[in-house]
Amino acid sequence: MSDQNARTPLDHVNATVTQLKEMHHYAKNNVELLTTQWLLFDGELKKLGKAAVVEDLMTRQGEFYDAVEAAIKELEELAVTLQPPPEEPA
């Protein structure tokens, strides 16, 4: 790979942020799906003594969603510091 095509730290951070944003999107969908399923089957799961299983999954998925959101924010702040300085007019 030539030096011209070498990826900078900023390139790596931006690529990671893009991937995390995609994960964040899917995590949100998973939280919504789990919530929908929970609402549909809450009564039956309680009767079977298995409500805690889904509650735990919902909690963990929500925590993951929040953690990905925090990581995105942190890396976006890092990306700002990695921006090259503006070029001086000639």
BELMOQUI-V611068 format. One record per residue. N is the residue number from 1. SS is DSSP state (2 for helix, 1 for strand, 0 for the rest). PSI is psi in radians with two decimals (* if undefined). OMEGA is omega in radians with two decimals (none if undefined). Layout:
BEGIN
{{N SS PSI OMEGA} {N SS PSI OMEGA}}
END
This chain:
BEGIN
{{1 0 2.31 -3.13} {2 0 2.85 3.13} {3 2 -0.55 -3.13} {4 2 -0.52 -3.12} {5 2 0.01 -3.12} {6 0 2.43 3.13} {7 0 2.40 3.13} {8 0 2.89 3.03} {9 2 -0.65 3.10} {10 2 -0.71 3.10} {11 2 -0.76 -3.14} {12 2 -0.74 3.13} {13 2 -0.80 -3.14} {14 2 -0.68 3.10} {15 2 -0.71 3.12} {16 2 -0.74 3.11} {17 2 -0.74 3.12} {18 2 -0.79 3.13} {19 2 -0.70 3.13} {20 2 -0.63 3.10} {21 2 -0.65 3.08} {22 2 -0.76 3.10} {23 2 -0.71 3.14} {24 2 -0.76 3.11} {25 2 -0.83 -3.13} {26 2 -0.60 3.10} {27 2 -0.70 3.11} {28 2 -0.78 3.11} {29 2 -0.69 3.13} {30 2 -0.71 3.10} {31 2 -0.79 -3.13} {32 2 -0.72 3.13} {33 2 -0.78 3.10} {34 2 -0.70 3.13} {35 2 -0.76 3.11} {36 2 -0.82 3.12} {37 2 -0.71 3.14} {38 2 -0.80 -3.12} {39 2 -0.61 3.14} {40 2 -0.61 -2.98} {41 2 0.16 -3.09} {42 2 -0.91 -3.10} {43 2 -0.80 -3.12} {44 2 -0.72 3.14} {45 2 -0.66 3.10} {46 2 -0.73 3.12} {47 2 -0.62 -3.12} {48 2 -0.05 -3.14} {49 0 0.46 -3.09} {50 0 0.27 -3.13} {51 2 -0.61 -3.09} {52 2 -0.52 -3.14} {53 2 -0.85 -3.12} {54 2 -0.65 3.10} {55 2 -0.73 3.12} {56 2 -0.75 3.11} {57 2 -0.73 3.13} {58 2 -0.73 3.13} {59 2 -0.82 -3.12} {60 2 -0.72 3.13} {61 2 -0.69 3.08} {62 2 -0.70 3.10} {63 2 -0.71 3.11} {64 2 -0.79 3.12} {65 2 -0.83 -3.13} {66 2 -0.69 -3.14} {67 2 -0.70 3.11} {68 2 -0.73 3.11} {69 2 -0.76 3.12} {70 2 -0.70 3.13} {71 2 -0.70 3.11} {72 2 -0.83 -3.13} {73 2 -0.79 -3.13} {74 2 -0.78 -3.12} {75 2 -0.58 3.07} {76 2 -0.65 3.07} {77 2 -0.69 3.09} {78 2 -0.72 -3.13} {79 2 -0.64 3.11} {80 2 -0.70 -3.13} {81 2 -0.36 -3.12} {82 2 -0.11 3.13} {83 0 2.39 3.07} {84 0 2.62 3.12} {85 0 2.63 3.13} {86 0 2.54 3.13} {87 0 2.48 3.11} {88 0 2.42 3.07} {89 0 2.51 -3.09} {90 0 * none}}
END
